[in-house]
Amino acid sequence: MLPRWEMALYLFASLGFHFYSFYEVYRASREHEEELDQEFELETDAVFGGLKKDPTDFEWSFWMEWGKKRLVWLLLGHAVVSQVATLLVRKHRPWILTAYGMWACWSVLGAPGVVMVLLHAIIAFSVAQFRSLLLSWLCSLLLLSTLRLQSVEDIKRRWYRTDSEYYLLQFTLTVRCLYYTSFSLEFCWRQLPTMCAPHSFPWMLAYVFYYPVFHNGPILNFPEFVRQMQQPELCSLKDSLCILAQGLGRLLCWWTLAELMVHLLYMHAIYGSTLLLQDVNCWTLGGLALAQVLFFYVKYLVLFGVPALLMRLDGLHPPPLPRCVSTMFSFTGMWRYFDVGLHNFLIRYVYIPLGGSQHGLLGTLLSTAMTFAFVSYWHGGYDYLWCWAALNWLGVAVENGFRRFLDTPCVRDSLARHLSPQARCRLHAALASCSTSMLILFNLVFLGGNQVGKTYWNRIFVQDITQCPHLGSGENADLGFAHCLAGHG
C-alpha cells in the first residue's frame, strides 16, 4: 500500500538504528573489557583471532560443551543407524531407533538416567490406563515437581561426578515430561488406531526415546510423530546428501554468527553487572536489548536446527524453526512463531481443553492465564518466570482486547471513512511499535531476570530520559530511545 520510497526509508532507518545501537554495545564492551574480565573471567578463543568470549550465557556454553564432548557424535550415530535401518529393515526402523535412543541415553547419563526416564514413562503410562485427563495431568505435574525437590536433587547429584551431567539429566527429564504428557492425553482420547493395547507402550518408548529431540526438543506431538514415523517421506541417497549439505551449511552460518556475537558483544556479562547496566548510555541500553533477543533467536536456530535436520533425514517434518524476532510485532505472533512445537503443545493440550475462546471473554482470559502458568512452571517456576508469564499474559490480553475494539463495526467504519488505506497502515505500524517495545521489555525479564527488567523499567519510565548521556535532549532523546528499543517500530 505504501510508496516504495517510504518503505525503503523505513528499512534504512530500521537497519541504521540496529547497527548503530550494536556499535554502541561493541564500544561499551571494549571500554569495560578489563573489569568484565575480572568479574566474569572472559575466555580467550584462538579460533576468532584471540578475541575474548563472553561465557556467561549458561545455556549456550552448556550445550556447546556437551556438543563437543559427546552429543554431536551420538546424533551423527543416529543419522547413520537410521539410514542403514531404512535400507535394510525399514519395517522395524522405529524399534531400532528406540534401542539406539536408549543406548545413547545410557552412554551420556548412565544407567540412572535411563532408569529415571523409563520410570517416568512407566508411571505416566500406568496412570493413563484410567483414561482420565485430570489424573494424567496431575501425574505429569507431580513428576515435574519431583525435579525441584531438594532431597531428590541431592540424590541425583550423587549419581554423577560433575554438575554438568546432573543438569543434562534435569533438562532431559523436563523435555521428556511434555512427551509422555502428550502420549498420556492422546491415550485417554483414544484417537489413533495405533493406540491398541499390544502396541501402545512400545510406541510410547519410541516416542520418548527418539534421540534427535531427546535432550532439548523441539516438541513434536505424539499423533504427528506416529503418523510420520509410520509413513515417512524418505528421500533418495542423493537427495539426503543434498539436504545434509544444505542443513550443515546453514548451521555453520548460524553457529558462526552466534559465536561472533558473544565475542564482540559482551551483552550477557553487562547484564550481570547491575552498576554497569545502570551507567551505560541509552543507545547502548537499547542495543543490549536488541542484541539479547536476537542472540536468543540465533541460539535456537542452532539448538533446534540440529535435531530438525536429523528429523528431515528420517523422513519426518520438524516444527518450523523460530522466526526472526526483529520481524515480530505482537505478543501473539511471538508465541505462535518462535517455538512452534511448544505452541502446538500448549494449544492442543492446555488452551483448547480449558475452553479457549469458546466461553466468552472471561473464559479466554482464564484459559490463557492457565496456559502461561503451565509454561512458567514447566520452565522452573522461579519468581522471575512467574513475572515474565504474567507480563506476557497481560500483553496478549491487552493486544487482543485492542484488536477486538478496532474490529467493532463502528470503529472500523469510522477509520475507513476518515483515514485512507495508507494512513491506516501507518496507524497499525505505530500501534505495533508500542507492542514490539513492550514485547522486548517483558521478555528481557525471561532472558535476564527481574533485576534487568527493573533496570530497564527505571531507565525508561522512572528516570528522566533527557538526562541519558550521548543521546541528546528533549523530544530528540525520546524519539531516539524509542526507535532504539523498538528497533524497527
Secondary structure, 3 states (H helix, E strand, C coil): CCCHHHHHHHHHHHHHHHHHHHHHHHHHHHHCHHHHHHHHCCEECHHHCCCEECCCCHHHHHHHHHHHHHHHHHHHHHHHHHHHHHHHCHHHHHHHHHHHHHHHHHHHHHHHHHHHHHHHHHHHHHHHCCCCHHHHHHHHHHHHHHCCCHHHHHHHHCCCCCHHHHHHHHHHHHHHHHHHHHHHHHHHHCCCHHHCHHHHHHHHHHHHCCHHHCCCCCCCCHHHHHHHHHCCCCCCHHHHHHHHHHHHHHHHHHHHHHHHHHHHCCHHHHHHCHHHHHHCCHHHHHHHHHHHHHHHHHHHHHHHHHHHHHHHHCCCCCCCCCCCHHHCCCHHHHHHHCCHHHHHHHHHHHHCCCCCCCCHHHHHHHHHHHHHHHHHHHHCCCHHHHHHHHHHHHHHHHHHHHHHHHHCHHHHHHHHHHCCHHHHHHHHHHHHHHHHHHHHHHHHHHHHCHHHHHHHHHHHHHCCHHHCCCCCCHHHHHHHHHHHHHCCC
